[in-house]
Each structure stands twice: as structure tokens, then as C-alpha cells.
Amino acid sequence: MTQYVSDALFVHTTDTADLLDRLQNHVSQAAITPVMIDALMADPQKMLTGVDHVVVCGTLETIRAVAKLAARTGFSVGVVPTKTQKELIRFYDLPSNIDAAVDLALRADPMAFDLLLCNGHVALYKVIVGDLPLLDAPVDVGKLGLLETAFRRIYNTRLIKYRFATAGERQIITAASGCMVIHHRRKGKLAALIIKDDDTTAAGSTYAVIAAPTSIVKYLGFLLWRLSTARRIERLPEAIGYLESSVFEIEPEKELDVFIDGEKLTRTPVRCEVKASALRVNLPRTFLKEKASAKPAKERIEIDHLPRGKELLKALKNKRIPFFSYASEERYRELFKVLREDAEINSIYIMLMVLSTMLAAAGLYLNSSSVIIGAMLLAPLMAPIVSFAMGLTRGDVGMIKKSMLKIVIGMAIALLASAFITQLFPDKPVTGEMQARLNPSLLDLAVAIISGIAGAYSKSFKEIIQSLAGVAIAVALVPPLAVAGTGIGRGDFQFFFQAFLLFSTNLVGIIIAAALTFRVLGYSPAIYRKRGLVLVFLLLALIAVPLYTSYERIVDERILEKRWTKERFLVNGKYVIVDNADLRWQGGKKVLIMEVILRDLMTREDMKAFKKKLHIYFPGKMVFRIKTVYIP
Amino acid sequence: MKHLPSCLLMIVTATLVSCGYEQKPAITPSGKTIKVGIIAALSGSDMAKGEEGLKGIKTVIKMQPLLDNGDRIELIVRDGQDDPVKAVKHLQELVETEHVAAVMTFSSSGPVLAMAGIADTLKTPILAARATHPDITKNNGYVSQILFDTIFQGQVAALFVKDELFVDKVAVFKTPSSFYSSSLAAEFEGKFASLGGRITDVIALPDEPTNVGEMLKGVRQNDPELLYLPVAAKGVITIIQEIDRMGWQPYLMGSDGLLATVMSEHKEQLELLEGLLATDFFHHTSRFTSFGLRVRKIYGGKLTSYTVLSAEGFAILLDAMNRCDGAADRECINRQIRSTSNFEGFLGYISIDSDGKANRPLVINAIKDGELKYIVKVY
């Protein structure tokens, strides 16, 4: 059965004096003594003598004043919110219905509740310092509204230096756009979703969520997280730091306003302190459990996503938030260690290079795609290329030099090995697999770019590292090198050039894509060097010109091949149907290999007449090779 | 130094531009005029063909108003009404009175055959743009064809039907009064039979066909898979209307000029004619040569087969005249026409043999979804 207080002091403002009737007519029949807040504050000692319970209804300032007196005097408090105090209602789960709120306010079972004081001001639910893009947005805001706010605010946000200190005397120096101190994890603010393990009204702790969007990419990631979930999260989003302590000192490098419960009440530096179980408040059972802890609350500090060291310098240097993220080497120590090892030349690499090239050359001469795929998987070229890309991204000259040397040595081995194998073949046939690697185009560059992205991505995350094999197959570095080596062995420069162009396409494509992917993933150095990027785009421009020409040629050739399948010839009364046409380049000449269908046998005379016709209608354009299939 | 990149860019651009255009020296007018006679049907039932042909000729003159030696071309146009007697009369008048250097005719095979009879006497080159009868170049040294002849066309039609449509039985319709129709039907029949195909019927279709329904009932009894129709567009439409009424759906194939006539004069019948195949010399969705693109640009509107044919023919004639020292030298022009080699027409190269016959590809088109669709090209 619900217990109610027998008497209570009703603290109100002029606007809320009407509530007295409801309180007096409440089923509890409690004796209600009304008092204006001004009268109370004028002589609190006199007014509060013998008062065990206060019902307050008025402005936030009124409620804060009563809370402060309650902490000092020890009376319990029931709050009746006004209709406009929606944030207060939401935060404390207070009934929005006035009768239900009155009923709750007059109950005789208050919960112990922590009091949060910031620079001496009572904070009912939140304290905001600086700019908090998205974090201070209400949870139930629409997605479109959120997007609009996000894009508008990101342009005005910049990071400044902050010092945070906790009760445990832990000092944190970082760059942030702002910080929010939240009394308890309750509905209302997005930042509240981040707070962990807060299920009591008297935990003795409060929580600070620090916003440090170091790049627009990170901010967009955060936005995506925000749009995809409204539930509490287990892992902190990028660009967010989290502190849990009974005391916070927040000191930005310049003085800022401090907003307590949305009202500008003080300025930084600000000290927020929790007075554990300092209040007894009537709260609904749907609110947190009452569990006053005798032990001092444990501190929790999660600042991995906040800029530190060189990153901090970079963050402070930027006038606006940069598009891509950056990272100091300490942040990804393990990955950089692996990439440095990948850039080192060792005997295993040389042996694998020789073996994969020999395998590729054998596969090319056998015209066996499965053997060639085996060579692709064996080839160790991908690792130094990814290291080279990371070197470019971070402007790490040491890594660039080492990985470049490793790539060049690998290329030299492949060219020499395949040239040597070619010498072993007396007739040096040109197989279909070789032909397929003699016409690089922009499409090959597209394949290389996609593979480069995949390579950099899979290298960045241990759990998908096995995908590198697929990347190696897709981009196939060793087979074109083996074909280029075959060109050297044949003494055919055009052959060498075409295949080497394909290899260069793959190489440049992977480097560019991997370098950009690393950048997007946030591996740029805190102190950035632009030379690496310039080199990447120079390489891209150099390779794009021959590839574009080649691409246009390939498109023309495919159109021509398609058109030829609609060509027919009447040769000495015999009807020749072109069923299939395949255009190839051999010895610098266009060779059209046609498969023709006809009913009658082609005699030498017919062939002569056919050839004459081809020369009349397609003079000097190409060499024709004809395969005939007869209609029975 | 500051302007070095801009200067380099300008130099590169200028070089590229100068490489991209082959400058042709400007032609200075000589003040001389060379007359060329044109005989075309500008009235009567073939009027549309004649008018479209004349548009093609005028387009070429716009492209090339002067010969290389500066002489201006003057067209002397006569309406032959596609009548052999009138054609011969106009030819004589053009040669003897107007003293034309050459004659281009846009008449069908009948009038051209009649002109061929006096060609050697007049000793004037005659270029036949539309006529396809094989005999127009026979027994004379002055008539040349721009189109393939009916032998080529008939044989190709038979081979396409047999080897690509896999049809074994065909009924042939022909108009006995038309040289063109008769010779094309005969060529088709001969070739198709030699390939092992069976001609189920050969139907003589009068100029004004009557009782076509009864005629087709008889044809249907022999179960042909295809009807070969080298007849005028009106006859083809009458036959197809009857077939439609009968609920019969054999393959249908016409000959050159049929689809062009349908597209220009019988567009309202396109739905009925869906699936109709025809041999032709042009298709507007094919890849044009640079010559074709230039004509299309100057012409402006949608090109028809007859415009294309006359433009090609007249360009061949001008090319031959340019290769002669005296642009009015009839013997030289005739010789040069008959040694035309690899002339870039609309869709490819055209050559004319010393006997006046043209080597040019034939196109097989079809009506599909109310549009002309190109099926194959035969060389």
C-alpha cells in the first residue's frame, strides 16, 4: 500500500501557486504549507524548522535552490514539474500528468540520490562546456533533423586544448571540441547512451563524455553510428572519450561558458563534484535502483580515441576539422611493425619470387590458368607494395626506400627468370594467356585500384588478413611481369612494353588505392607531408595516358568485333557467314581472326576471291585469319 | 617563368589542333560552268523517290560547290516520270542540246535499260543511281551502276533465307511488267533451288492486284515458310493485309527500296508490316563513314535511302570529273567512273568495275517495333 507524507512544505513561484489546491485535495490529506521561494530563501532556517518533506514546483532555479537546502538540512523532496520542463520530466522519468506527479511528490518513500555541484551550482541533469556536435542532440530527434544539424555544426567546430582532472588526480591533456557532464545515464541525450554500468541513483560518480572529432571522416562515422542505433553501445565510438569519477576539473585553454541544465550559470575552469547520497528524492520505480555504496566509486578513464602527443599538436594547429583522420605511430604500433618487416628483403622473399615467376612462366607457356593462379598466390609482391603505400601515406622515407628496393629487386628477379625460361623454349609460342596480358586498359587500372583498397583494408584489420590471397589473385602481379620477361627473352620490345604496362598499371593502381585507403582509415601521420601524395598523383597521371589510349582502342576493337559478326560475304556464289571475330595485335599489326560458316567447300580460287573482297572493302586495315566451319 | 605552364599549354594545344586538321587548299573559281544532266521522276507515282534523290544531289553540291579546277556545276534537271520513252527523249535533249558532260539518272531499271540502248551512240557517261537490272551495263560502254545488281541481290536473299533463316520452302511473287521484279525473282528462284530449297509457287502479281486473298489461299496449301516479294510497296502491303486476315504468319522478305518507301510513304502500315525483311543498300543506324557524317550534317534532316544513294552517286561523279584534266571530257569522265576504287560511301567503300558494275555491300533490314533494324551486311 502506498505511504504518503502526513505534512509537507509546498515551495512554489507565483506561476505555480495554483498547485496548492491539488496538493490539499490529494487523497493523502497531507497538511500542506505553501511558501514562495523568495520567502523561503529569505529565511530558510525559520521556514524549514520541523519540515521533513518539501514539494517543489517552479523554475529549474527554484528546484536547484531547494535541492541545495535539502542536501544541507536533510528533508526529502518531491518535484512536480511544469509542463514546459520536458527535459526534466524525461531525465527523471517524472509523470507528465499533473495528478500523477502530485501523487509521486507526496509519497513517503524517497530514494537516496547523488547531488552534482559544478562551481557550487546544483546540476540537475547535465553540464555542457564547449561544442558537442551530435552528442547533445536529443535521442528522439528525426534522422533528417540530425543530418541537417550534423552538417551545419561540423563547419563551426574546432578542437582546442583541454585539461581534465579526476578525483584520483589523473590529469588528461587532449584536444576536444567540448565536454558534457551527465548526472546519470537516463533517457534524453545521445551522450547518455555512452555511459556504462550506471544503474543506481547513488553511485557516487558522475560521467564526462568528451567530443574530439579529429576528422570529418570520423565525424561521419559517428553520425552513421548515431543514425543506425538508439541503443546503448558497448564500444566507444571514434572521436569520443569517456571519464567516470566523483570529481572532474575541466579547464579549456580559453575561458568558456558553462551551461548547467541548459542555462549559462558559470565559466571555466569548472569543478564538478558529486555529493554521494546527499539527497532524498521521490522518484518513480521506473528510475534507477537505490543502492548507496559505502565504498568510493571506481574511476574509469577511456581516452584511446582522444588525440595525444603529435596528434594533439596537429589537432590544435588545424583551424577547421580536416577531412581525413590522422594517427601517431604509437596508436598503431603493431601494424607499423608488420609493415616495416614487410619492407625488408630476405631470402624467403627472393626464393618465393623466383619460384612464383617460374611457375607463372610455365603456366603461361602451358596456357594453363590454374597454374598461373598458383603463381599469383605464391607471389610475395603484394606485401612490399602495401608497405610502400603506407610509407607514402605517412611520408616515411625509410619505409618508402626499403619497400621500393624490395619491389625493384622482385621485378628484376621476375623479368630475368622469365626471360631465362623463354630462352629454353626454341619456338617461343605466344599462348592465349600471354595474349590476355598484352592489352592493358583503364579497366585494368580499375581492377588494381579496387584490389589496392581491398589490400590496404585487409592489412589494417587482422581478422580479414586471409583475404589478401583473393586480392593477389584479382590483381595478379607476377604473371604480367613474367610475360614482360618473356618479351625480353623474345627480343620483342612491343611485347615487353605491353605486358610491363599492365604490371605498372597494377602496381600504380594498388599503391594509389592503398595509400588513399590508409588515409581514409586514419593512418595519416599527425604531422603530414604532402610530397608522398604528389608522387602518387604524378604516378597516376603518368600511367593514365597510355592506359586511356589503350582503353579507347579496346572499346573500338570490341565494337569492331561485334560489328564483324553481322558481316557476310558472297564469294563466287558462296555465302560466308562471319560467326565470330577476334581482333588481336601481332607484331604491331591488327589481326582479325574470323570464324566463318559456309555451306560449300572453299577452294583456293574462292579464298583468293574472298581475300580480294576483303582488300576492296577493308583496304590496308588489318591482316585476316580465317577459320572455316561447314554447314552439313 | 610564371607564364611558362600557360605557354606550354598553348603550344601543345596549337600543335594538337594543327595535327588534327588536314588543310585543303582553297579552290579559286575558274568562272567556267560544267553542265550535268539529271533525269528523275519528279511527278507521277515515283515522285517522292525523285525528289529525295534530288535533295541528295543538292547536298553534295553544297558540300563541294566547285570542282578542284574551280569549275562550277550546273544541274539541268528533267522529269522522266519513270517512263522509258520520256527518259530516252530527255537524254537525247540533254546531250545534244544542253551539251551536258554527264548524266545522272534516278530512274528505275526500265527507263535506264531504254537509255542504255542509245548510250553508245551519244557517247556520254550515264550514272544510274537506282536501277539494279543486270543488263543496264550490258552491251554498252557508257552506263554505270551505283547499286548492286539484281543478280547479287537475288543470290544474297536466297542464301540468307536458306542459311540463316533455315527455310526450305518459299513462294515467290513477281510483277511480270517490271524488269527489276522479274529478274530478281528469277535470280532468287535459281539460287534457292540450287541450294536444295523448294519453290512452292511463283505467282505473277499484276500491277493492280485483285483477288489476292484467293491467290494466297492456294499458295498456303503448299505450306511455304517464306514469301519472297520483289514487288512494289503497294503490292507487298496488299499481300500482307490478306495474310494478316488469314491469321497466317510466314516469313516475308522484300527487296531494295521497299522499306525506304514504307518509311516515307506508308508509315501508318508499320504495325502491320512488323517482321518484314528486305534487302537494301542503307541503314541509318549503321556506323557512318566520314563522308556519310558530313552529308548528314549538311543535310540536316533524317536521311532516306534515296537521298543517300543519290548523294553517293553524285559524289562519285564529281570525283571522276576531278580526276580528268578537262572536267567536261565525257570520255575521261566515263573512264574515271568505271575505275572508281575504294570511294568512301555512306557505310563503306564502293568500287566500280570497268564494265560499269558496282561493288558495294548489301544490307538486310527488318521492321521491328515500328523501326528499321539492321540484321546483316553482305559484301
Interface residues (C-beta under 8 A of the other chain):
Chain A: R563 K566 E567 R568 F569 L570 G573 Y575 I577 I597 R599 K613 I616 Y617 P619 I631
Chain B: F152 Q155 V156 L159 F160 D163 E164 K191 L195 R287 S341 N342 G348 Y349 S351 N359 P361 Y374 I375 V376 K377 V378 Y379
